[in-house]
């Protein structure tokens, strides 16, 4: 799963003017000069009673609450301050709110780097509490919970990220991580919906199309899987694992020529890089040749597999190829060896 990084900004201190009630002035003094945030909170609340439309009083209240880590209350105060502030002052509110978000967010990133996922989750919880409209916080909160194997909380966080923002670059990662979490839970249908959204929002996203294909494959819909895999291949066709999956789809759709071509490419791409995939691709290539009635190619290919690893399945397929070619003695020999290896 991917975490989304952002840059750190320092806390923006906005020195508010002298206008307002005595309570408002006291709130400023306790916040900026005395750094007594509890008293600043109390006087800011009194100032708001004096002047309910004073956006600056709401800002002081939000800052005082945030300094005490009363983040959910602070978020409400920031929101009210932003609503009441003149257009040319709204950024002041947003920047101050963002500073508290970023402080906790980056502490979460650091904790994640140290693999302290519980601490990371705690910091990301604080980040989203103080700024519940920032999807990046929810994405990384979901990743932290995923690392902790708390999948219900992970799903909740990713869903919240999408609820906040369903179409941006960050949303792509939210949809992707949501899909990964559903997949880990064995919920392939919902995982497919999430990966489909990745593919829709980012048409050139290779992983999105590949993952969508995997979900359709898991659900047994080989035609839909094939279409997604082929879209992935248009973006990056030199992936051995992708070509293997394409071959598997074609094979189950009884398009053996196309299956053979994909398995052949998978074998070529995985040779000297992924021995297990190379062996499996060769075996399925041999079986594809057998289905295409190209028995010589099947025999040659299956012998190459035997040179890597001797299994009953390979001997059985080789025996079938010899039998189809009319080479009965060789076929019997292979079937007997298959039975010997299988213990039957």
C-alpha positions, 0 to 999 in steps of 0.5 A: 500500500502506498502512503501519500507524503506532503511537505512540512510547513511551520505553524503560522502565527497570525497576530490579530488586531486590537479590535474586539471585546475585553474577553477577546483581548484576554484570549489573545494575551493568554494564547500568544504571550502567556501560552496558557491555552486553557485560559485562552480557550475560556476567554475565546469562548466568552469573546464569542458570546460577546461577538458571535460573528467575530471570526478572529475569536473563533480562530483563537479558540481553534488554536487554543483547542489544537494546542491542547490536542482537542482536535475535533473541537478545534476542527469545528472552530476552524470551520466556523472561523473560515465561514465568518472570515472575509475572503481575503482572510480565509487563507489565514484560517486554512494555513493555521489549521493545516499547520496542526494537520501537517505536524501530526501527519509528518510524525505519522510518516516518521513513525511509519518509517520506523515501522511503529504502526500503532504510533503512526495510526495515533498521529494520523488520527490526530491529523484527520481530527484537526482537518477532517477534509484532507484525504491524505490523512485518511489514506495514510491512516488506512495504510497504518491500520492495514499494517496493524491487520485492523482491516475494518478500521482500514476500510473505514479510513479509505472510505472516508478519504473517498467521501472527502475527495473521490476524483483527485490524484489522492483519490486514485490512491484511496480507491487503490488501497480500498481495493487492496484491502477488499482483496485481502479480505477476499471480497473480490467483487468490491475490490473489482469496483474499487480497482475499476475506479482507479482505471477510470480516474487514471486510464494509464495506470498499469497496476489499476488495470492489472489488479482489476483483471486479477479480481475478475479472474478470481471471480471466474470472469475470464473475458472481463479479466482478459480485457483488463489484462490487455489494457494493462499490456497496452501500457506495459507489455513486457511483464512476465506475470501479466503475459502469464495471466493473459495466457491463462485467460485465453486458455480457459476461453479455448483460444489456444493459439493466443494462449500459447503466444502469451505463455511463450512471451511469459517464458521468454520474459521470466527466463533467468529472472523468475524460475518458478514462473518460467517453469509454469509458463513452459508447462502451460505452453506445452499443454497449449501446443497439445490442445492445438494438436502440434504434438511435436512442439508439445513434446519438445516443450514438455521435455524442457520442463522435465529438465527443470523439474520432474513431476507427475503432471508433466509426464502425464501431459507428455504421455498424452502428446506421445499417445496422440502422435501414435507413439504408444510405447513412449506414451505408456512409459510416461504414464507409468512414470507419472503414476510412480511419481504420484504414488497411485 
